Amino acid sequence: MKKVFSILMVMAFVFAGVAQNDEAQPKKNKKVKTPEITFVKLVHDYGQIEQGANGECEFEFKNTGKADLILTNCRSSCGCTVPSWPKDPIPPGKKAVIKVKYNTQRIGQINKTITVESNAVNDRVVLKITGNVNAKATEAAPENNSGAPKVNN
């Protein structure tokens, strides 16, 4: 008899917990105002650039949601890529930019990502930068065009 009573008590607690969880869920018909981040482009291609060239680019975005958008973090996949982002809330319908600076002293292929985290419905967006950094052309030694003969020692 004690086993049956114990089983019934456990089942009562389980059903009470399930019923309580259903009430805690938001109603599907209730409209929730949330921010949404929409970027103009997700990839910036530097193309072929020379070593030491300007490695700055911008990713423009808009808050297309119904509440203030707050960017909580922007992090890059490498220390050679440094993002900077607005710290103040972006109201619905307003635009802003994330600035990215790539260190073009590194020669070779560019294939880096910047992860943008926010309070938006799409809370994590990955941006990419691509391209190729070519070695700076070396300057040739100036020729002796003075007309004087070269002296070899």
Phi and psi in radians as a Rosetta constraint file:
Dihedral C 1 N 2 CA 2 C 2 CIRCULARHARMONIC -1.114 0.35
Dihedral N 2 CA 2 C 2 N 3 CIRCULARHARMONIC -0.646 0.35
Dihedral C 2 N 3 CA 3 C 3 CIRCULARHARMONIC -1.113 0.35
Dihedral N 3 CA 3 C 3 N 4 CIRCULARHARMONIC -0.768 0.35
Dihedral C 3 N 4 CA 4 C 4 CIRCULARHARMONIC -1.116 0.35
Dihedral N 4 CA 4 C 4 N 5 CIRCULARHARMONIC -0.777 0.35
Dihedral C 4 N 5 CA 5 C 5 CIRCULARHARMONIC -1.091 0.35
Dihedral N 5 CA 5 C 5 N 6 CIRCULARHARMONIC -0.747 0.35
Dihedral C 5 N 6 CA 6 C 6 CIRCULARHARMONIC -1.102 0.35
Dihedral N 6 CA 6 C 6 N 7 CIRCULARHARMONIC -0.740 0.35
Dihedral C 6 N 7 CA 7 C 7 CIRCULARHARMONIC -1.117 0.35
Dihedral N 7 CA 7 C 7 N 8 CIRCULARHARMONIC -0.743 0.35
Dihedral C 7 N 8 CA 8 C 8 CIRCULARHARMONIC -1.117 0.35
Dihedral N 8 CA 8 C 8 N 9 CIRCULARHARMONIC -0.664 0.35
Dihedral C 8 N 9 CA 9 C 9 CIRCULARHARMONIC -1.148 0.35
Dihedral N 9 CA 9 C 9 N 10 CIRCULARHARMONIC -0.777 0.35
Dihedral C 9 N 10 CA 10 C 10 CIRCULARHARMONIC -1.072 0.35
Dihedral N 10 CA 10 C 10 N 11 CIRCULARHARMONIC -0.774 0.35
Dihedral C 10 N 11 CA 11 C 11 CIRCULARHARMONIC -1.103 0.35
Dihedral N 11 CA 11 C 11 N 12 CIRCULARHARMONIC -0.661 0.35
Dihedral C 11 N 12 CA 12 C 12 CIRCULARHARMONIC -1.096 0.35
Dihedral N 12 CA 12 C 12 N 13 CIRCULARHARMONIC -0.755 0.35
Dihedral C 12 N 13 CA 13 C 13 CIRCULARHARMONIC -1.139 0.35
Dihedral N 13 CA 13 C 13 N 14 CIRCULARHARMONIC -0.689 0.35
Dihedral C 13 N 14 CA 14 C 14 CIRCULARHARMONIC -1.112 0.35
Dihedral N 14 CA 14 C 14 N 15 CIRCULARHARMONIC -0.841 0.35
Dihedral C 14 N 15 CA 15 C 15 CIRCULARHARMONIC -1.126 0.35
Dihedral N 15 CA 15 C 15 N 16 CIRCULARHARMONIC -0.629 0.35
Dihedral C 15 N 16 CA 16 C 16 CIRCULARHARMONIC -1.137 0.35
Dihedral N 16 CA 16 C 16 N 17 CIRCULARHARMONIC -0.709 0.35
Dihedral C 16 N 17 CA 17 C 17 CIRCULARHARMONIC -1.139 0.35
Dihedral N 17 CA 17 C 17 N 18 CIRCULARHARMONIC -0.722 0.35
Dihedral C 17 N 18 CA 18 C 18 CIRCULARHARMONIC -1.144 0.35
Dihedral N 18 CA 18 C 18 N 19 CIRCULARHARMONIC -0.750 0.35
Dihedral C 18 N 19 CA 19 C 19 CIRCULARHARMONIC -1.107 0.35
Dihedral N 19 CA 19 C 19 N 20 CIRCULARHARMONIC -0.676 0.35
Dihedral C 19 N 20 CA 20 C 20 CIRCULARHARMONIC -1.161 0.35
Dihedral N 20 CA 20 C 20 N 21 CIRCULARHARMONIC -0.689 0.35
Dihedral C 20 N 21 CA 21 C 21 CIRCULARHARMONIC -1.119 0.35
Dihedral N 21 CA 21 C 21 N 22 CIRCULARHARMONIC -0.645 0.35
Dihedral C 21 N 22 CA 22 C 22 CIRCULARHARMONIC -1.104 0.35
Dihedral N 22 CA 22 C 22 N 23 CIRCULARHARMONIC -0.653 0.35
Dihedral C 22 N 23 CA 23 C 23 CIRCULARHARMONIC -1.250 0.35
Dihedral N 23 CA 23 C 23 N 24 CIRCULARHARMONIC -0.500 0.35
Dihedral C 23 N 24 CA 24 C 24 CIRCULARHARMONIC -1.314 0.35
Dihedral N 24 CA 24 C 24 N 25 CIRCULARHARMONIC -0.332 0.35
Dihedral C 24 N 25 CA 25 C 25 CIRCULARHARMONIC -1.243 0.35
Dihedral N 25 CA 25 C 25 N 26 CIRCULARHARMONIC 2.441 0.35
Dihedral C 25 N 26 CA 26 C 26 CIRCULARHARMONIC -1.170 0.35
Dihedral N 26 CA 26 C 26 N 27 CIRCULARHARMONIC 2.598 0.35
Dihedral C 26 N 27 CA 27 C 27 CIRCULARHARMONIC -1.224 0.35
Dihedral N 27 CA 27 C 27 N 28 CIRCULARHARMONIC 2.435 0.35
Dihedral C 27 N 28 CA 28 C 28 CIRCULARHARMONIC -1.185 0.35
Dihedral N 28 CA 28 C 28 N 29 CIRCULARHARMONIC -0.516 0.35
Dihedral C 28 N 29 CA 29 C 29 CIRCULARHARMONIC -1.407 0.35
Dihedral N 29 CA 29 C 29 N 30 CIRCULARHARMONIC -0.246 0.35
Dihedral C 29 N 30 CA 30 C 30 CIRCULARHARMONIC -1.320 0.35
Dihedral N 30 CA 30 C 30 N 31 CIRCULARHARMONIC 2.179 0.35
Dihedral C 30 N 31 CA 31 C 31 CIRCULARHARMONIC -1.506 0.35
Dihedral N 31 CA 31 C 31 N 32 CIRCULARHARMONIC 2.143 0.35
Dihedral C 31 N 32 CA 32 C 32 CIRCULARHARMONIC -1.799 0.35
Dihedral N 32 CA 32 C 32 N 33 CIRCULARHARMONIC 2.278 0.35
Dihedral C 32 N 33 CA 33 C 33 CIRCULARHARMONIC -1.457 0.35
Dihedral N 33 CA 33 C 33 N 34 CIRCULARHARMONIC 2.055 0.35
Dihedral C 33 N 34 CA 34 C 34 CIRCULARHARMONIC -2.347 0.35
Dihedral N 34 CA 34 C 34 N 35 CIRCULARHARMONIC 2.675 0.35
Dihedral C 34 N 35 CA 35 C 35 CIRCULARHARMONIC -1.400 0.35
Dihedral N 35 CA 35 C 35 N 36 CIRCULARHARMONIC 2.769 0.35
Dihedral C 35 N 36 CA 36 C 36 CIRCULARHARMONIC -2.514 0.35
Dihedral N 36 CA 36 C 36 N 37 CIRCULARHARMONIC 2.343 0.35
Dihedral C 36 N 37 CA 37 C 37 CIRCULARHARMONIC -1.809 0.35
Dihedral N 37 CA 37 C 37 N 38 CIRCULARHARMONIC 2.239 0.35
Dihedral C 37 N 38 CA 38 C 38 CIRCULARHARMONIC -2.214 0.35
Dihedral N 38 CA 38 C 38 N 39 CIRCULARHARMONIC 2.102 0.35
Dihedral C 38 N 39 CA 39 C 39 CIRCULARHARMONIC -1.630 0.35
Dihedral N 39 CA 39 C 39 N 40 CIRCULARHARMONIC 2.563 0.35
Dihedral C 39 N 40 CA 40 C 40 CIRCULARHARMONIC -1.178 0.35
Dihedral N 40 CA 40 C 40 N 41 CIRCULARHARMONIC -0.740 0.35
Dihedral C 40 N 41 CA 41 C 41 CIRCULARHARMONIC -2.510 0.35
Dihedral N 41 CA 41 C 41 N 42 CIRCULARHARMONIC 2.642 0.35
Dihedral C 41 N 42 CA 42 C 42 CIRCULARHARMONIC -1.835 0.35
Dihedral N 42 CA 42 C 42 N 43 CIRCULARHARMONIC -0.220 0.35
Dihedral C 42 N 43 CA 43 C 43 CIRCULARHARMONIC -2.280 0.35
Dihedral N 43 CA 43 C 43 N 44 CIRCULARHARMONIC 2.328 0.35
Dihedral C 43 N 44 CA 44 C 44 CIRCULARHARMONIC -2.000 0.35
Dihedral N 44 CA 44 C 44 N 45 CIRCULARHARMONIC 2.137 0.35
Dihedral C 44 N 45 CA 45 C 45 CIRCULARHARMONIC -1.829 0.35
Dihedral N 45 CA 45 C 45 N 46 CIRCULARHARMONIC 1.968 0.35
Dihedral C 45 N 46 CA 46 C 46 CIRCULARHARMONIC -1.235 0.35
Dihedral N 46 CA 46 C 46 N 47 CIRCULARHARMONIC -0.358 0.35
Dihedral C 46 N 47 CA 47 C 47 CIRCULARHARMONIC 1.256 0.35
Dihedral N 47 CA 47 C 47 N 48 CIRCULARHARMONIC -2.522 0.35
Dihedral C 47 N 48 CA 48 C 48 CIRCULARHARMONIC -1.629 0.35
Dihedral N 48 CA 48 C 48 N 49 CIRCULARHARMONIC 1.989 0.35
Dihedral C 48 N 49 CA 49 C 49 CIRCULARHARMONIC -2.169 0.35
Dihedral N 49 CA 49 C 49 N 50 CIRCULARHARMONIC 2.750 0.35
Dihedral C 49 N 50 CA 50 C 50 CIRCULARHARMONIC -1.556 0.35
Dihedral N 50 CA 50 C 50 N 51 CIRCULARHARMONIC 2.584 0.35
Dihedral C 50 N 51 CA 51 C 51 CIRCULARHARMONIC -0.923 0.35
Dihedral N 51 CA 51 C 51 N 52 CIRCULARHARMONIC 2.293 0.35
Dihedral C 51 N 52 CA 52 C 52 CIRCULARHARMONIC 1.519 0.35
Dihedral N 52 CA 52 C 52 N 53 CIRCULARHARMONIC -0.017 0.35
Dihedral C 52 N 53 CA 53 C 53 CIRCULARHARMONIC -1.218 0.35
Dihedral N 53 CA 53 C 53 N 54 CIRCULARHARMONIC 2.957 0.35
Dihedral C 53 N 54 CA 54 C 54 CIRCULARHARMONIC -1.174 0.35
Dihedral N 54 CA 54 C 54 N 55 CIRCULARHARMONIC 2.049 0.35
Dihedral C 54 N 55 CA 55 C 55 CIRCULARHARMONIC -1.764 0.35
Dihedral N 55 CA 55 C 55 N 56 CIRCULARHARMONIC 0.421 0.35
Dihedral C 55 N 56 CA 56 C 56 CIRCULARHARMONIC -1.640 0.35
Dihedral N 56 CA 56 C 56 N 57 CIRCULARHARMONIC 2.494 0.35
Dihedral C 56 N 57 CA 57 C 57 CIRCULARHARMONIC -2.594 0.35
Dihedral N 57 CA 57 C 57 N 58 CIRCULARHARMONIC 2.944 0.35
Dihedral C 57 N 58 CA 58 C 58 CIRCULARHARMONIC -2.294 0.35
Dihedral N 58 CA 58 C 58 N 59 CIRCULARHARMONIC 2.527 0.35
Dihedral C 58 N 59 CA 59 C 59 CIRCULARHARMONIC -2.015 0.35
Dihedral N 59 CA 59 C 59 N 60 CIRCULARHARMONIC 1.903 0.35
Dihedral C 59 N 60 CA 60 C 60 CIRCULARHARMONIC -1.476 0.35
Dihedral N 60 CA 60 C 60 N 61 CIRCULARHARMONIC 2.458 0.35
Dihedral C 60 N 61 CA 61 C 61 CIRCULARHARMONIC -2.476 0.35
Dihedral N 61 CA 61 C 61 N 62 CIRCULARHARMONIC 2.911 0.35
Dihedral C 61 N 62 CA 62 C 62 CIRCULARHARMONIC -2.378 0.35
Dihedral N 62 CA 62 C 62 N 63 CIRCULARHARMONIC 2.497 0.35
Dihedral C 62 N 63 CA 63 C 63 CIRCULARHARMONIC -1.453 0.35
Dihedral N 63 CA 63 C 63 N 64 CIRCULARHARMONIC 1.777 0.35
Dihedral C 63 N 64 CA 64 C 64 CIRCULARHARMONIC -1.661 0.35
Dihedral N 64 CA 64 C 64 N 65 CIRCULARHARMONIC 0.194 0.35
Dihedral C 64 N 65 CA 65 C 65 CIRCULARHARMONIC -1.622 0.35
Dihedral N 65 CA 65 C 65 N 66 CIRCULARHARMONIC -2.848 0.35
Dihedral C 65 N 66 CA 66 C 66 CIRCULARHARMONIC -2.003 0.35
Dihedral N 66 CA 66 C 66 N 67 CIRCULARHARMONIC 0.135 0.35
Dihedral C 66 N 67 CA 67 C 67 CIRCULARHARMONIC -2.467 0.35
Dihedral N 67 CA 67 C 67 N 68 CIRCULARHARMONIC 2.906 0.35
Dihedral C 67 N 68 CA 68 C 68 CIRCULARHARMONIC -1.040 0.35
Dihedral N 68 CA 68 C 68 N 69 CIRCULARHARMONIC 2.378 0.35
Dihedral C 68 N 69 CA 69 C 69 CIRCULARHARMONIC -1.690 0.35
Dihedral N 69 CA 69 C 69 N 70 CIRCULARHARMONIC 2.287 0.35
Dihedral C 69 N 70 CA 70 C 70 CIRCULARHARMONIC -2.179 0.35
Dihedral N 70 CA 70 C 70 N 71 CIRCULARHARMONIC 2.073 0.35
Dihedral C 70 N 71 CA 71 C 71 CIRCULARHARMONIC -1.433 0.35
Dihedral N 71 CA 71 C 71 N 72 CIRCULARHARMONIC 2.101 0.35
Dihedral C 71 N 72 CA 72 C 72 CIRCULARHARMONIC -1.611 0.35
Dihedral N 72 CA 72 C 72 N 73 CIRCULARHARMONIC -0.470 0.35
Dihedral C 72 N 73 CA 73 C 73 CIRCULARHARMONIC -2.891 0.35
Dihedral N 73 CA 73 C 73 N 74 CIRCULARHARMONIC 2.587 0.35
Dihedral C 73 N 74 CA 74 C 74 CIRCULARHARMONIC -2.370 0.35
Dihedral N 74 CA 74 C 74 N 75 CIRCULARHARMONIC 2.086 0.35
Dihedral C 74 N 75 CA 75 C 75 CIRCULARHARMONIC -2.294 0.35
Dihedral N 75 CA 75 C 75 N 76 CIRCULARHARMONIC 2.549 0.35
Dihedral C 75 N 76 CA 76 C 76 CIRCULARHARMONIC -1.778 0.35
Dihedral N 76 CA 76 C 76 N 77 CIRCULARHARMONIC 2.861 0.35
Dihedral C 76 N 77 CA 77 C 77 CIRCULARHARMONIC -1.402 0.35
Dihedral N 77 CA 77 C 77 N 78 CIRCULARHARMONIC -0.094 0.35
Dihedral C 77 N 78 CA 78 C 78 CIRCULARHARMONIC -2.705 0.35
Dihedral N 78 CA 78 C 78 N 79 CIRCULARHARMONIC 2.642 0.35
Dihedral C 78 N 79 CA 79 C 79 CIRCULARHARMONIC -1.210 0.35
Dihedral N 79 CA 79 C 79 N 80 CIRCULARHARMONIC -0.221 0.35
Dihedral C 79 N 80 CA 80 C 80 CIRCULARHARMONIC -1.429 0.35
Dihedral N 80 CA 80 C 80 N 81 CIRCULARHARMONIC -0.077 0.35
Dihedral C 80 N 81 CA 81 C 81 CIRCULARHARMONIC -2.136 0.35
Dihedral N 81 CA 81 C 81 N 82 CIRCULARHARMONIC 2.111 0.35
Dihedral C 81 N 82 CA 82 C 82 CIRCULARHARMONIC -2.119 0.35
Dihedral N 82 CA 82 C 82 N 83 CIRCULARHARMONIC 1.978 0.35
Dihedral C 82 N 83 CA 83 C 83 CIRCULARHARMONIC -1.596 0.35
Dihedral N 83 CA 83 C 83 N 84 CIRCULARHARMONIC 2.629 0.35
Dihedral C 83 N 84 CA 84 C 84 CIRCULARHARMONIC -2.329 0.35
Dihedral N 84 CA 84 C 84 N 85 CIRCULARHARMONIC 2.443 0.35
Dihedral C 84 N 85 CA 85 C 85 CIRCULARHARMONIC -2.421 0.35
Dihedral N 85 CA 85 C 85 N 86 CIRCULARHARMONIC 2.788 0.35
Dihedral C 85 N 86 CA 86 C 86 CIRCULARHARMONIC -1.199 0.35
Dihedral N 86 CA 86 C 86 N 87 CIRCULARHARMONIC 2.352 0.35
Dihedral C 86 N 87 CA 87 C 87 CIRCULARHARMONIC -1.630 0.35
Dihedral N 87 CA 87 C 87 N 88 CIRCULARHARMONIC -0.354 0.35
Dihedral C 87 N 88 CA 88 C 88 CIRCULARHARMONIC -1.450 0.35
Dihedral N 88 CA 88 C 88 N 89 CIRCULARHARMONIC 2.679 0.35
Dihedral C 88 N 89 CA 89 C 89 CIRCULARHARMONIC -1.068 0.35
Dihedral N 89 CA 89 C 89 N 90 CIRCULARHARMONIC 2.508 0.35
Dihedral C 89 N 90 CA 90 C 90 CIRCULARHARMONIC -1.829 0.35
Dihedral N 90 CA 90 C 90 N 91 CIRCULARHARMONIC 2.014 0.35
Dihedral C 90 N 91 CA 91 C 91 CIRCULARHARMONIC -1.159 0.35
Dihedral N 91 CA 91 C 91 N 92 CIRCULARHARMONIC 2.777 0.35
Dihedral C 91 N 92 CA 92 C 92 CIRCULARHARMONIC -0.959 0.35
Dihedral N 92 CA 92 C 92 N 93 CIRCULARHARMONIC 2.368 0.35
Dihedral C 92 N 93 CA 93 C 93 CIRCULARHARMONIC 1.495 0.35
Dihedral N 93 CA 93 C 93 N 94 CIRCULARHARMONIC -0.140 0.35
Dihedral C 93 N 94 CA 94 C 94 CIRCULARHARMONIC -1.605 0.35
Dihedral N 94 CA 94 C 94 N 95 CIRCULARHARMONIC 2.698 0.35
Dihedral C 94 N 95 CA 95 C 95 CIRCULARHARMONIC -1.885 0.35
Dihedral N 95 CA 95 C 95 N 96 CIRCULARHARMONIC 2.747 0.35
Dihedral C 95 N 96 CA 96 C 96 CIRCULARHARMONIC -2.720 0.35
Dihedral N 96 CA 96 C 96 N 97 CIRCULARHARMONIC 3.086 0.35
Dihedral C 96 N 97 CA 97 C 97 CIRCULARHARMONIC -2.358 0.35
Dihedral N 97 CA 97 C 97 N 98 CIRCULARHARMONIC 2.628 0.35
Dihedral C 97 N 98 CA 98 C 98 CIRCULARHARMONIC -1.883 0.35
Dihedral N 98 CA 98 C 98 N 99 CIRCULARHARMONIC 2.152 0.35
Dihedral C 98 N 99 CA 99 C 99 CIRCULARHARMONIC -1.670 0.35
Dihedral N 99 CA 99 C 99 N 100 CIRCULARHARMONIC 2.407 0.35
Dihedral C 99 N 100 CA 100 C 100 CIRCULARHARMONIC -2.221 0.35
Dihedral N 100 CA 100 C 100 N 101 CIRCULARHARMONIC 2.334 0.35
Dihedral C 100 N 101 CA 101 C 101 CIRCULARHARMONIC -2.111 0.35
Dihedral N 101 CA 101 C 101 N 102 CIRCULARHARMONIC 2.117 0.35
Dihedral C 101 N 102 CA 102 C 102 CIRCULARHARMONIC -1.813 0.35
Dihedral N 102 CA 102 C 102 N 103 CIRCULARHARMONIC 2.393 0.35
Dihedral C 102 N 103 CA 103 C 103 CIRCULARHARMONIC -1.369 0.35
Dihedral N 103 CA 103 C 103 N 104 CIRCULARHARMONIC 1.798 0.35
Dihedral C 103 N 104 CA 104 C 104 CIRCULARHARMONIC -1.459 0.35
Dihedral N 104 CA 104 C 104 N 105 CIRCULARHARMONIC 0.193 0.35
Dihedral C 104 N 105 CA 105 C 105 CIRCULARHARMONIC -1.332 0.35
Dihedral N 105 CA 105 C 105 N 106 CIRCULARHARMONIC -0.319 0.35
Dihedral C 105 N 106 CA 106 C 106 CIRCULARHARMONIC -1.457 0.35
Dihedral N 106 CA 106 C 106 N 107 CIRCULARHARMONIC 2.119 0.35
Dihedral C 106 N 107 CA 107 C 107 CIRCULARHARMONIC -1.489 0.35
Dihedral N 107 CA 107 C 107 N 108 CIRCULARHARMONIC 2.446 0.35
Dihedral C 107 N 108 CA 108 C 108 CIRCULARHARMONIC 2.164 0.35
Dihedral N 108 CA 108 C 108 N 109 CIRCULARHARMONIC -2.937 0.35
Dihedral C 108 N 109 CA 109 C 109 CIRCULARHARMONIC -1.171 0.35
Dihedral N 109 CA 109 C 109 N 110 CIRCULARHARMONIC 2.413 0.35
Dihedral C 109 N 110 CA 110 C 110 CIRCULARHARMONIC -1.832 0.35
Dihedral N 110 CA 110 C 110 N 111 CIRCULARHARMONIC 2.160 0.35
Dihedral C 110 N 111 CA 111 C 111 CIRCULARHARMONIC -2.673 0.35
Dihedral N 111 CA 111 C 111 N 112 CIRCULARHARMONIC 1.401 0.35
Dihedral C 111 N 112 CA 112 C 112 CIRCULARHARMONIC -2.108 0.35
Dihedral N 112 CA 112 C 112 N 113 CIRCULARHARMONIC 2.764 0.35
Dihedral C 112 N 113 CA 113 C 113 CIRCULARHARMONIC -2.165 0.35
Dihedral N 113 CA 113 C 113 N 114 CIRCULARHARMONIC 2.661 0.35
Dihedral C 113 N 114 CA 114 C 114 CIRCULARHARMONIC -2.212 0.35
Dihedral N 114 CA 114 C 114 N 115 CIRCULARHARMONIC 2.100 0.35
Dihedral C 114 N 115 CA 115 C 115 CIRCULARHARMONIC -1.690 0.35
Dihedral N 115 CA 115 C 115 N 116 CIRCULARHARMONIC 2.142 0.35
Dihedral C 115 N 116 CA 116 C 116 CIRCULARHARMONIC -1.826 0.35
Dihedral N 116 CA 116 C 116 N 117 CIRCULARHARMONIC 2.156 0.35
Dihedral C 116 N 117 CA 117 C 117 CIRCULARHARMONIC -1.998 0.35
Dihedral N 117 CA 117 C 117 N 118 CIRCULARHARMONIC 2.427 0.35
Dihedral C 117 N 118 CA 118 C 118 CIRCULARHARMONIC -2.683 0.35
Dihedral N 118 CA 118 C 118 N 119 CIRCULARHARMONIC -3.105 0.35
Dihedral C 118 N 119 CA 119 C 119 CIRCULARHARMONIC -1.602 0.35
Dihedral N 119 CA 119 C 119 N 120 CIRCULARHARMONIC 0.233 0.35
Dihedral C 119 N 120 CA 120 C 120 CIRCULARHARMONIC -1.308 0.35
Dihedral N 120 CA 120 C 120 N 121 CIRCULARHARMONIC 2.902 0.35
Dihedral C 120 N 121 CA 121 C 121 CIRCULARHARMONIC -0.998 0.35
Dihedral N 121 CA 121 C 121 N 122 CIRCULARHARMONIC -0.804 0.35
Dihedral C 121 N 122 CA 122 C 122 CIRCULARHARMONIC -1.593 0.35
Dihedral N 122 CA 122 C 122 N 123 CIRCULARHARMONIC 1.369 0.35
Dihedral C 122 N 123 CA 123 C 123 CIRCULARHARMONIC -1.234 0.35
Dihedral N 123 CA 123 C 123 N 124 CIRCULARHARMONIC -0.217 0.35
Dihedral C 123 N 124 CA 124 C 124 CIRCULARHARMONIC -2.414 0.35
Dihedral N 124 CA 124 C 124 N 125 CIRCULARHARMONIC 2.086 0.35
Dihedral C 124 N 125 CA 125 C 125 CIRCULARHARMONIC -2.181 0.35
Dihedral N 125 CA 125 C 125 N 126 CIRCULARHARMONIC 2.390 0.35
Dihedral C 125 N 126 CA 126 C 126 CIRCULARHARMONIC -1.880 0.35
Dihedral N 126 CA 126 C 126 N 127 CIRCULARHARMONIC 2.125 0.35
Dihedral C 126 N 127 CA 127 C 127 CIRCULARHARMONIC -1.759 0.35
Dihedral N 127 CA 127 C 127 N 128 CIRCULARHARMONIC 2.706 0.35
Dihedral C 127 N 128 CA 128 C 128 CIRCULARHARMONIC -2.298 0.35
Dihedral N 128 CA 128 C 128 N 129 CIRCULARHARMONIC 2.553 0.35
Dihedral C 128 N 129 CA 129 C 129 CIRCULARHARMONIC -2.124 0.35
Dihedral N 129 CA 129 C 129 N 130 CIRCULARHARMONIC 2.419 0.35
Dihedral C 129 N 130 CA 130 C 130 CIRCULARHARMONIC -2.373 0.35
Dihedral N 130 CA 130 C 130 N 131 CIRCULARHARMONIC 2.944 0.35
Dihedral C 130 N 131 CA 131 C 131 CIRCULARHARMONIC 2.546 0.35
Dihedral N 131 CA 131 C 131 N 132 CIRCULARHARMONIC -2.883 0.35
Dihedral C 131 N 132 CA 132 C 132 CIRCULARHARMONIC -2.575 0.35
Dihedral N 132 CA 132 C 132 N 133 CIRCULARHARMONIC 2.244 0.35
Dihedral C 132 N 133 CA 133 C 133 CIRCULARHARMONIC -1.692 0.35
Dihedral N 133 CA 133 C 133 N 134 CIRCULARHARMONIC 2.089 0.35
Dihedral C 133 N 134 CA 134 C 134 CIRCULARHARMONIC -1.675 0.35
Dihedral N 134 CA 134 C 134 N 135 CIRCULARHARMONIC 2.577 0.35
Dihedral C 134 N 135 CA 135 C 135 CIRCULARHARMONIC -1.050 0.35
Dihedral N 135 CA 135 C 135 N 136 CIRCULARHARMONIC 2.488 0.35
Dihedral C 135 N 136 CA 136 C 136 CIRCULARHARMONIC -1.136 0.35
Dihedral N 136 CA 136 C 136 N 137 CIRCULARHARMONIC 2.371 0.35
Dihedral C 136 N 137 CA 137 C 137 CIRCULARHARMONIC -1.138 0.35
Dihedral N 137 CA 137 C 137 N 138 CIRCULARHARMONIC 2.314 0.35
Dihedral C 137 N 138 CA 138 C 138 CIRCULARHARMONIC -1.409 0.35
Dihedral N 138 CA 138 C 138 N 139 CIRCULARHARMONIC 2.501 0.35
Dihedral C 138 N 139 CA 139 C 139 CIRCULARHARMONIC -1.456 0.35
Dihedral N 139 CA 139 C 139 N 140 CIRCULARHARMONIC 2.371 0.35
Dihedral C 139 N 140 CA 140 C 140 CIRCULARHARMONIC -1.320 0.35
Dihedral N 140 CA 140 C 140 N 141 CIRCULARHARMONIC 2.605 0.35
Dihedral C 140 N 141 CA 141 C 141 CIRCULARHARMONIC -1.145 0.35
Dihedral N 141 CA 141 C 141 N 142 CIRCULARHARMONIC 2.411 0.35
Dihedral C 141 N 142 CA 142 C 142 CIRCULARHARMONIC -1.153 0.35
Dihedral N 142 CA 142 C 142 N 143 CIRCULARHARMONIC 2.497 0.35
Dihedral C 142 N 143 CA 143 C 143 CIRCULARHARMONIC -1.430 0.35
Dihedral N 143 CA 143 C 143 N 144 CIRCULARHARMONIC 2.737 0.35
Dihedral C 143 N 144 CA 144 C 144 CIRCULARHARMONIC -1.471 0.35
Dihedral N 144 CA 144 C 144 N 145 CIRCULARHARMONIC 1.744 0.35
Dihedral C 144 N 145 CA 145 C 145 CIRCULARHARMONIC -1.868 0.35
Dihedral N 145 CA 145 C 145 N 146 CIRCULARHARMONIC 0.348 0.35
Dihedral C 145 N 146 CA 146 C 146 CIRCULARHARMONIC -1.372 0.35
Dihedral N 146 CA 146 C 146 N 147 CIRCULARHARMONIC -0.183 0.35
Dihedral C 146 N 147 CA 147 C 147 CIRCULARHARMONIC 1.593 0.35
Dihedral N 147 CA 147 C 147 N 148 CIRCULARHARMONIC -0.249 0.35
Dihedral C 147 N 148 CA 148 C 148 CIRCULARHARMONIC -1.362 0.35
Dihedral N 148 CA 148 C 148 N 149 CIRCULARHARMONIC 2.479 0.35
Dihedral C 148 N 149 CA 149 C 149 CIRCULARHARMONIC -1.174 0.35
Dihedral N 149 CA 149 C 149 N 150 CIRCULARHARMONIC 2.584 0.35
Dihedral C 149 N 150 CA 150 C 150 CIRCULARHARMONIC -1.294 0.35
Dihedral N 150 CA 150 C 150 N 151 CIRCULARHARMONIC 2.450 0.35
Dihedral C 150 N 151 CA 151 C 151 CIRCULARHARMONIC -1.875 0.35
Dihedral N 151 CA 151 C 151 N 152 CIRCULARHARMONIC 2.172 0.35
Dihedral C 151 N 152 CA 152 C 152 CIRCULARHARMONIC -1.840 0.35
Dihedral N 152 CA 152 C 152 N 153 CIRCULARHARMONIC 2.209 0.35
